């Protein structure tokens, strides 16, 4: 390469770096926010239902969103979209979106979702799909909602349940160990005070808390930007996660209280029975086949906490598998298409099978130097 070519190459790199820096720090970003086209087919307080892809394209899938998370978790980028992956499989795809919570929602607890919001969405999806049974696919606390709904209402038209990164045994989560200890002594008055004064956990605190669980990623961010300032694709992936985190909602007070005292401190799910007030929901009532997926780098739902599901569903056929990824990365990271999504596709194809004699998902090499999920 001559001096002229070297100078031209250096100039191109400098212009590319300057353009990316301008887009990232001054303009509207490296890439516009991604949204797969959808139509609203059901609406109401905290229960917007969207359909993606053609009407009645195939067997229906309902994506159940976790509390406090925007439904964009299922649709981060064109090549990291669970929604698009399922549409490409020929499924009729629906997403349940709750929207933001405010002080007026402070009295909403798990039962609002278990008895009302999620069952209504399941019935609506089944109706729109010719009264077919519905496959539930959920991430994180969305999996908890799906399992508890199926247990509380065995009559619902549920074909299967897939849970990405849904913890069952909270004693197996080192991140909440101190909170569990403190909760035994001061949990009730503290959480009651949060509900009374704030109405719940405000969105900014949820966003800070989620970022804190990925502290290494946050600390590496400046160096990552410097190293990848000429790589628009890498920066766009980082940007999509940042937008997702910035879009997280708050928790209503009653639900956060139940999360803290029943799921975390009392560790109800690990016993197979969840208690809300005077009511007990027994997971033994779940009969639909279940796929549970755990991320090998997930600190919010470590592998042992997710694998505990194999001991609390005595009347359901349960498959358990691991895949590379953090909490969000398991669901929609750059390697999910060849790992966790492959498990999902195989399960949806034959949820009543035993999972044997199937093609094993590829295990990708580590994604060094990435801030993708």
Residue, then its C-alpha position, 0 to 999 in steps of 0.5 A: x500500500x502506497x502513501x496515498x492509499x494509506x492517507x486515504x484509508x486513514x482519512x476514511x477511518x477518521x471520517x467514519x469515527x467522527x460521524x459515529x461520534x457525532x451520531x452517538x453524542x450529539x445527534x439522534x443516535x447511530x441507528x433509529x429505534x427498531x420496531x417490527x410493524x404491528x397492529x393493536x388487537x386488544x387494549x385496556x389498562x396495562x393490557x395492550x395486545x399487539x399482533x406481529x406478522x400476518x393475521x392467522x399465519x400459524x399456531x399462536x404464540x403469546x409473548x408475556x412481558x415481565x413487569x417493569x420491562x418494556x415489550x421491546x425486550x422481544x424486539x431489540x434489533x432486526x437481527x435480535x428480535x424474538x418477534x421476527x424470529x417467530x414470525x419467520x417460523x410461520x407463527x401468529x405472534x402476539x405481545x402483551x404490553x403493560x405500559x408505565x405504572x404510576x402512584x394510582x397503580x400502587x394497589x395492583x399485585x400479582x393477582x391482577x395479572x394472574x386472574x385478569x390481564x394474562x388470562x384475558x390476553x390468552x383468551x383473546x389470542x386464542x379467539x383471534x387464532x380460530x380458538x387454537x391453544x396458545x404457546x406462552x413464551x416469556x422472559x424473567x418475571x414474565x415466566x413467573x406470571x405465565x406459570x402462576x396463571x396456568x396454575x391458577x386457571x387450568x382451564x385456559x387454552x395453553x399449549x405450552x410455556x417457555x420461560x427464559x431466565x425465570x428464577x424459581x429458587x431465590x436462595x440460589x441467587x447470590x445477588x439477593x442473599x443480603x436482601x433475603x436476610x434483611x427482609x426477614x427482619x425489616x422487609x414488611x415495614x420497609x416495603x409497606x413504606x415504599x408503597x405508601x409513600x412512593x406508590x411503588x418503585x419509580x422507574x428511575x430506581x428500577x433503571x439504576x438497579x438493572x444497570x447495577x446488576x451489569x456493573x462491569x458493562x457500565x464500567x467498560x462502556x467508555x473503553x468499548x466506545x473508544x475501541x469501536x468508534x468506527x464500528x457502527x454495528x457494534x455501537x448500534x447494539x450497545x445503543x439498543x440495550x441502552x434504550x431498552x434500559x432507559x425505557x424500563x418502568x416502575x413496579x406497583x407497590x403491592x406487587x413489589x411487596x409480594x415480590x420481596x416478601x413472597x418470592x424472595x424472602x419466603x422463597x415460595x416458588x421453590x416450595x411449589x406453592x405461591x401465597x398471596x394473602x389468604x390464597x395459595x396457588x399450587x404449581x402442581x396444577x400446571x399440566x402444559x409442557x414447559x421449557x425452562x432456559x437459563x443463561x450461563x452468565x446470568x446473575x439475576x437468574x443463575x442456572x441453579x435458580x432456574x433449574x429448580x423448576x424441574x422439581x416443582x411441576x410434578x404434573x408437567x413435562x419439563x425440559x431444562x436447558x442452558x445457553x450462553x448469555x446474561x439475563x437479557x443476552x439469553x433472550x435476545x443476545x447476538x448468539x441467541x439465534x443459534x442457541x436459546x432460540x434453537x431450543x425454543x423452535x424445537x420445543x414449539x415444534x414438539x412440546x410433548x416430546x422428550x427433546x431427544x434426538x434433536x439437533x443440538x444448538x450451536x455453542x458460539x465462541x465468546x463475544x469478546x469486547x461486546x456490550x450487546x445484551 
